[in-house]
Amino acid sequence: MSSDSGWNQWLEDACLFWRPGDYNYQTPKHDPKKAIYTPEQEQERFKEEVENSEGFDIDFDSFRCVFNYHRAYLDANEFVDEPDTTGDLLVRLSKEALDGSNATYKTDFEFVSVVKANFHYSAGFMFLITFEVRDPYDGLIKPFQARVRHLKHTFTEHVFCRPKPNAGGIFFFEWNTMGLPRQISRKIPRNK
């Protein structure tokens, strides 16, 4: 796990790369019923989605412009060698991040599945992974997030792993003598 003061903790600003009609523009996958805004409006909306979710929850179907954040396709293999898929890589990165978090905070959350992921370039790739865990205290499935910087065959840096903010639900911890959480309940407010 990394310290909270490094550059990799910073939120990457949203940046417009291409608008429809620009030289080298390639239309990203989008929903024509949702992608109804001007490039200027898309840029403002994209910036808001990145800032509001720290890059984890972006509705890419609403954008025809190309930005610096991208959707990761789980069944593709753009970050791995065949026969592996991007989904396989994200499962591995999520499990590693969760294992590190469990060791640090003396918890026993169990990995269930990757839900989705976004990425941007960051001296490698910064993956923003949303995944599900099983809470051993109550047996419920709960959403988690991990930010992991990775470059194939070079390095993997687990920046953080946490319960998804404002997701609702209760996470249980106890506080040990060193001040680390282990199993006391903490209500996470629901995002309304």
C-alpha positions as CSV (number, residue, x, y, z in Angstrom):
1,M,0.0,0.0,0.0
2,S,1.3,3.5,-0.8
3,S,1.4,6.5,1.5
4,D,-1.3,9.1,1.2
5,S,1.0,11.9,0.1
6,G,2.3,10.5,-3.2
7,W,1.5,11.9,-6.7
8,N,-0.5,8.8,-7.5
9,Q,-3.1,9.8,-4.9
10,W,-4.0,12.9,-6.9
11,L,-7.1,12.8,-9.0
12,E,-6.2,13.0,-12.7
13,D,-8.1,15.9,-14.3
14,A,-10.5,15.2,-17.1
15,C,-8.9,16.1,-20.4
16,L,-10.6,16.3,-23.9
17,F,-8.5,14.5,-26.5
18,W,-10.8,14.5,-29.6
19,R,-14.1,15.9,-30.7
20,P,-16.3,14.4,-33.5
21,G,-14.8,15.7,-36.7
22,D,-11.2,16.2,-35.4
23,Y,-8.3,14.7,-37.4
24,N,-7.7,11.0,-36.2
25,Y,-11.1,11.0,-34.3
26,Q,-12.5,7.5,-33.9
27,T,-16.0,7.3,-32.5
28,P,-16.0,5.6,-29.1
29,K,-18.7,3.2,-28.1
30,H,-21.7,5.3,-27.0
31,D,-25.5,5.3,-26.9
32,P,-26.9,7.8,-29.5
33,K,-29.9,8.3,-27.3
34,K,-27.7,9.5,-24.4
35,A,-24.9,11.2,-26.3
36,I,-26.9,14.3,-27.2
37,Y,-24.7,17.1,-26.0
38,T,-22.3,19.5,-27.7
39,P,-18.6,18.8,-27.2
40,E,-18.5,21.7,-24.7
41,Q,-21.4,20.3,-22.7
42,E,-19.8,16.8,-22.9
43,Q,-16.5,18.2,-21.6
44,E,-18.3,19.8,-18.6
45,R,-20.3,16.7,-17.8
46,F,-17.3,14.4,-18.1
47,K,-15.3,16.7,-15.8
48,E,-18.2,16.5,-13.2
49,E,-18.4,12.7,-13.4
50,V,-14.7,12.3,-12.9
51,E,-14.6,14.7,-10.0
52,N,-17.8,13.4,-8.3
53,S,-16.7,9.7,-8.5
54,E,-12.9,10.1,-8.5
55,G,-12.9,8.5,-11.9
56,F,-14.7,5.3,-10.9
57,D,-18.2,6.0,-12.1
58,I,-18.3,7.5,-15.6
59,D,-21.2,6.9,-18.0
60,F,-19.2,6.5,-21.1
61,D,-22.3,5.8,-23.1
62,S,-23.2,9.5,-22.9
63,F,-20.0,10.7,-24.6
64,R,-19.0,11.0,-28.3
65,C,-15.9,12.9,-27.5
66,V,-12.7,11.0,-26.5
67,F,-11.2,11.9,-23.1
68,N,-8.2,10.8,-21.1
69,Y,-10.3,8.3,-19.0
70,H,-11.4,5.1,-20.8
71,R,-13.7,2.2,-20.1
72,A,-11.9,-1.1,-19.6
73,Y,-13.5,-4.0,-21.6
74,L,-13.3,-7.1,-19.4
75,D,-13.4,-9.5,-22.3
76,A,-10.6,-7.7,-24.3
77,N,-6.9,-8.5,-24.0
78,E,-5.4,-5.0,-24.5
79,F,-3.3,-5.2,-21.3
80,V,-2.4,-8.9,-21.2
81,D,-1.1,-11.7,-23.4
82,E,-3.6,-14.2,-24.8
83,P,-5.3,-16.3,-23.6
84,D,-5.7,-14.0,-20.6
85,T,-8.2,-11.2,-20.7
86,T,-8.4,-7.7,-19.2
87,G,-11.0,-9.1,-16.8
88,D,-8.4,-11.7,-15.6
89,L,-5.9,-9.0,-15.0
90,L,-8.5,-6.9,-13.1
91,V,-9.5,-9.8,-10.9
92,R,-5.8,-10.4,-10.0
93,L,-5.2,-6.7,-9.3
94,S,-8.4,-6.4,-7.2
95,K,-7.5,-9.5,-5.2
96,E,-4.0,-8.3,-4.5
97,A,-5.3,-4.8,-3.5
98,L,-7.9,-6.5,-1.2
99,D,-5.3,-8.8,0.3
100,G,-3.1,-5.8,1.1
101,S,-6.0,-3.9,2.7
102,N,-7.1,-7.0,4.7
103,A,-3.5,-7.4,6.0
104,T,-3.2,-3.7,6.9
105,Y,-6.6,-3.3,8.6
106,K,-6.9,-6.8,10.0
107,T,-10.1,-7.5,8.1
108,D,-11.2,-10.6,6.2
109,F,-13.2,-9.3,3.3
110,E,-13.5,-12.0,0.6
111,F,-13.2,-11.1,-3.1
112,V,-16.4,-11.9,-5.2
113,S,-16.1,-10.3,-8.6
114,V,-15.1,-7.3,-10.7
115,V,-18.0,-5.1,-11.6
116,K,-16.3,-2.6,-13.9
117,A,-13.1,-0.6,-14.4
118,N,-11.9,2.6,-16.0
119,F,-8.3,3.6,-16.7
120,H,-6.1,6.4,-17.7
121,Y,-2.4,6.7,-18.6
122,S,-0.1,7.3,-15.7
123,A,3.5,6.2,-16.3
124,G,1.8,2.9,-17.0
125,F,-1.9,2.6,-16.6
126,M,-4.0,3.7,-13.6
127,F,-6.9,1.3,-13.2
128,L,-9.9,2.4,-11.2
129,I,-11.6,-0.9,-10.4
130,T,-15.0,-1.4,-8.8
131,F,-15.5,-4.9,-7.4
132,E,-17.6,-6.8,-4.9
133,V,-16.5,-8.4,-1.6
134,R,-18.3,-10.6,0.9
135,D,-18.3,-9.1,4.4
136,P,-17.5,-12.1,6.8
137,Y,-19.4,-10.3,9.6
138,D,-22.8,-10.3,8.0
139,G,-22.3,-12.4,4.8
140,L,-23.5,-9.5,2.6
141,I,-21.9,-8.6,-0.7
142,K,-20.6,-5.0,-0.7
143,P,-19.0,-2.7,-3.3
144,F,-15.3,-1.9,-3.0
145,Q,-12.9,0.3,-5.1
146,A,-9.2,0.0,-5.8
147,R,-6.8,2.3,-7.6
148,V,-3.9,0.3,-9.0
149,R,-1.1,1.6,-11.2
150,H,0.2,-1.2,-13.5
151,L,2.5,-1.8,-16.4
152,K,2.7,-5.3,-17.9
153,H,5.9,-7.2,-17.0
154,T,7.2,-4.0,-15.2
155,F,5.4,-3.0,-12.0
156,T,2.2,-3.1,-10.0
157,E,1.5,-0.4,-7.4
158,H,-1.7,-0.8,-5.2
159,V,-2.5,2.8,-4.5
160,F,-5.6,2.2,-2.3
161,C,-8.4,-0.2,-1.7
162,R,-11.6,0.9,0.2
163,P,-15.3,0.4,0.5
164,K,-17.1,2.3,-2.2
165,P,-17.9,5.8,-0.7
166,N,-21.6,6.6,-0.4
167,A,-22.6,3.1,-1.4
168,G,-24.8,2.5,1.7
169,G,-24.5,-0.5,3.9
170,I,-22.6,-1.1,7.1
171,F,-19.0,-2.2,7.3
172,F,-17.9,-3.8,10.6
173,F,-14.5,-3.3,12.3
174,E,-12.9,-3.7,15.7
175,W,-10.2,-1.3,16.9
176,N,-7.1,-3.0,18.1
177,T,-4.5,-1.6,20.5
178,M,-2.5,0.0,17.7
179,G,-5.6,2.0,16.5
180,L,-6.2,-0.2,13.4
181,P,-9.7,-1.1,12.5
182,R,-10.8,-4.7,13.0
183,Q,-14.5,-5.0,13.6
184,I,-16.7,-2.2,14.9
185,S,-19.7,-1.0,12.8
186,R,-19.4,2.1,10.6
187,K,-22.4,3.2,8.7
188,I,-21.6,4.5,5.3
189,P,-24.3,7.1,4.2
190,R,-26.3,6.3,1.1
191,N,-25.7,8.4,-2.0
192,K,-29.1,10.0,-2.7
